[in-house]
Amino acid sequence: MAPSQPRQPLAEASIRIDSHLDGSHERSLAEDVLDGLTRPFKELPPKHFYDARGAELFDRICELPEYYPTRAERAILEQSADELSTLTNAVELVELGSGTAAKTRVLLDALDAAGTLERYIPVDVTESMVRDCAEALAQEYPGLRVHGVIGDFERHLDRVPPATGPRIVAFLGGTIGNFPPGSRRRVLRQIARLLGPADHLLMGTDLVKDPRVLEAAYDDAQGVTANFNRNVLRVINRELQADFDPEDFDHVALFDPHNEWIEMRLRARREHTTLVRDLDLPVHFDAGEELRTEISAKFTPERLQGDLAAAGLELVRWLTDPDELFALSLSRLSSR
Ligand SMILES: C[S@@+](CC[C@H](N)C(=O)[O-])C[C@H]1O[C@@H](n2cnc3c(N)ncnc32)[C@H](O)[C@@H]1O
């Protein structure tokens, strides 16, 4: 290159983004709506909250006084990032459900300071999140290669590029708690396939605690979580030509003490029928009928270890914040 020629900005040179959704996400929404809204107890999986507006609302939730998980998980990362870096020697970080990667920077800083960090691989179903976060991180960490994967971590983990050295697969934010026990173990088994003998899984899980604290975290005074919950209806309206009025539904968050999980629901304020035009599907709600939009399981160390073992993983470190609100677990493929 001639000395006078301007250098290509590093941010452009070091980013690669692969998208695996291309219409398949709409198909998966259609299948989930068809399946979930025709059941005797209506239900939708939480991944459909996250269009650009849903992702922005989730970011606002993370700042709310009632929503302790983000602050607690960040505190654990700040206290343990150097130890995690030393234990793993990771040259790359794969992050599932990466969002804005706000807390991830704490870990990236530690790997960067240790001089091992080479590549970051964010995986998220929200395209704008992957693109924006890849741009931002390539700017913030000169020399970092960012390989974004726009996809569904339940369906596209085989598209995660092969490891180039010891890797950490991070699954933060308690997102694993969105799966009921059987599916949770299936997802963990799929994640375990991303790991080789030198690799680790770093996973955030919310812990069992006073139900009042839990319910407040999912039903904030400002109504941001209620708005986030109703966003799934706006997504269906836009993607499948439906005519839900989000204001026809109340936000409900309750702790189920038997299953030890939070449930978010939308409760119809009045009897009505909505047409989902793309599916030619009328959906009837009785007054007071509920649609379950999310479960968020809460963990004990024993529950987590059982799930890890079922996926062929063993615990290396169990890290909590001083108030034991939240936990980060570091695990690896089981040696047995
Ligand atoms: C609870 S947020 C957590 C975000 C971030 N990791 C954090 O800890 O703050 C869940 C994230 O996972 C993404 N997500 C949810 N379901 C997904 C799926 N099936 N495949 C890929 N990403 C998904 C959402 O778009 C969102 O960014």
The ligand as a MOL file (V3000), in Angstrom:
LIG
                    3D

  0  0  0     0  0            999 V3000
M  V30 BEGIN CTAB
M  V30 COUNTS 27 29 0 0 0
M  V30 BEGIN ATOM
M  V30 1 C -32.8120 -11.1880 28.5880 0
M  V30 2 S -31.9900 -10.4570 27.1930 0 CHG=1
M  V30 3 C -30.2910 -10.5360 27.7530 0
M  V30 4 C -29.3810 -9.5890 27.0180 0
M  V30 5 C -27.9460 -9.5570 27.5300 0
M  V30 6 N -27.2820 -10.8530 27.3290 0
M  V30 7 C -27.9140 -9.1960 28.9870 0
M  V30 8 O -27.4410 -10.0140 29.7700 0
M  V30 9 O -28.3320 -8.0900 29.3290 0 CHG=-1
M  V30 10 C -32.1080 -11.7370 26.0340 0
M  V30 11 C -31.3500 -11.5090 24.7460 0
M  V30 12 O -31.3400 -12.7450 24.0340 0
M  V30 13 C -31.8510 -12.5450 22.7200 0
M  V30 14 N -32.5840 -13.7710 22.4030 0
M  V30 15 C -33.7150 -14.2440 23.0010 0
M  V30 16 N -34.0640 -15.4330 22.4830 0
M  V30 17 C -33.1240 -15.7150 21.5360 0
M  V30 18 C -32.9310 -16.8190 20.6620 0
M  V30 19 N -33.7620 -17.8560 20.6610 0
M  V30 20 N -31.8710 -16.7860 19.8330 0
M  V30 21 C -31.0000 -15.7230 19.8270 0
M  V30 22 N -31.1460 -14.6640 20.6420 0
M  V30 23 C -32.1890 -14.6530 21.4860 0
M  V30 24 C -32.6960 -11.3040 22.7550 0
M  V30 25 O -32.7530 -10.6620 21.5000 0
M  V30 26 C -31.9650 -10.4730 23.8230 0
M  V30 27 O -30.9550 -9.6700 23.2600 0
M  V30 END ATOM
M  V30 BEGIN BOND
M  V30 1 1 1 2
M  V30 2 1 2 3
M  V30 3 1 2 10
M  V30 4 1 3 4
M  V30 5 1 4 5
M  V30 6 1 5 6
M  V30 7 1 5 7
M  V30 8 2 7 8
M  V30 9 1 7 9
M  V30 10 1 10 11
M  V30 11 1 11 12
M  V30 12 1 11 26
M  V30 13 1 12 13
M  V30 14 1 13 14
M  V30 15 1 13 24
M  V30 16 1 14 15
M  V30 17 1 14 23
M  V30 18 2 15 16
M  V30 19 1 16 17
M  V30 20 1 17 18
M  V30 21 2 17 23
M  V30 22 1 18 19
M  V30 23 2 18 20
M  V30 24 1 20 21
M  V30 25 2 21 22
M  V30 26 1 22 23
M  V30 27 1 24 25
M  V30 28 1 24 26
M  V30 29 1 26 27
M  V30 END BOND
M  V30 END CTAB
M  END
